[in-house]
């Protein structure tokens, strides 16, 4: 199961890299076109914006899985082990609650935008809001997995909160 999840998240990282590459390429081409030919691709800004939106949402899922998101564990670190568990469970509960709000709100926006399309590309608007549903549901599942780890794994809470090492990281701090 872990191997399949690793492959899934590796796929997400590849998608993020593709979206970033498309953003950079289109933005660069548009700058050259405007500077040299005094015109640009009308659709390139929309595609770059769409790529950025997907990049951010998918990056959020990937960061949450490996605890690479912004977090402050100062309060948890100062607490006793029993209180650490309670605080960690409260944090996961808040995450689940906030992601439920994101998921419901994104789903509502997706429903409202079912017939709408972006002006230059004709890209369906509901797919932009739909990535919020995917992100919210994914992080809810990851947070539930974190809750299960508290009760099944004998790992200390501070270890569960620590960022996971990325073996592919080129500039890892040692």
C-alpha positions, 0 to 999 in steps of 0.5 A, a space after each residue: 500500500 505504501 509503495 502505491 501511495 509513493 508512486 501516486 505522490 511521485 505522479 503528483 510531483 511530476 504533474 507539479 513540475 509539468 505545470 511549473 514548466 508550462 507556466 515558465 515557458 508560456 510566460 517567457 514566450 509571451 514576454 518575447 512576443 510582446 517585446 519583439 512583435 508587440 503582440 502576444 498570445 491571448 490564451 497564454 495568460 489563462 493557461 499560466 494561471 490555470 497551471 499556477 492554480 493546479 500547482 498550488 493545490 497539488 503542492 498543498 497535498 504533497 506538502 501536507 503528506 510529508 509535513 513540509 507545510 508551515 507549522 509551529 510545534 513549539 506548544 506541542 514540544 513543551 507539553 508532556 507526552 499525553 498532552 502532546 497526543 491531545 494537541 496533535 489530535 486537536 490539530 488534526 481535527 482542525 485540519 479536517 474541519 477546515 478542509 471540509 469547509 474547503 471541500 464543500 465551498 469548492 464543490 458549491 463553486 464547481 456546481 455554480 460554474 458548470 456552464 461557464 468557460 474561461 474567455 480566451 481558452 474556453 476551459 471549464 470553470 468548474 474544473 478550477 473549483 474542482 481541484 479544491 474538492 480534490 485537495 480538501 478530500 485528499 488532506 482530510 484522508 491524510 489527516 485521518 491517517 495521521 489520527 490512526 497513526 496516533 493510536 496504532 503506531 508507537 511513534 512519538 508525536 514530535 516524530 509524527 510532526 517532523 517533516 519527512 526527508 525527501 531522498 530526491 532533494 538535491 539540497 538536503 540539510 544534513 
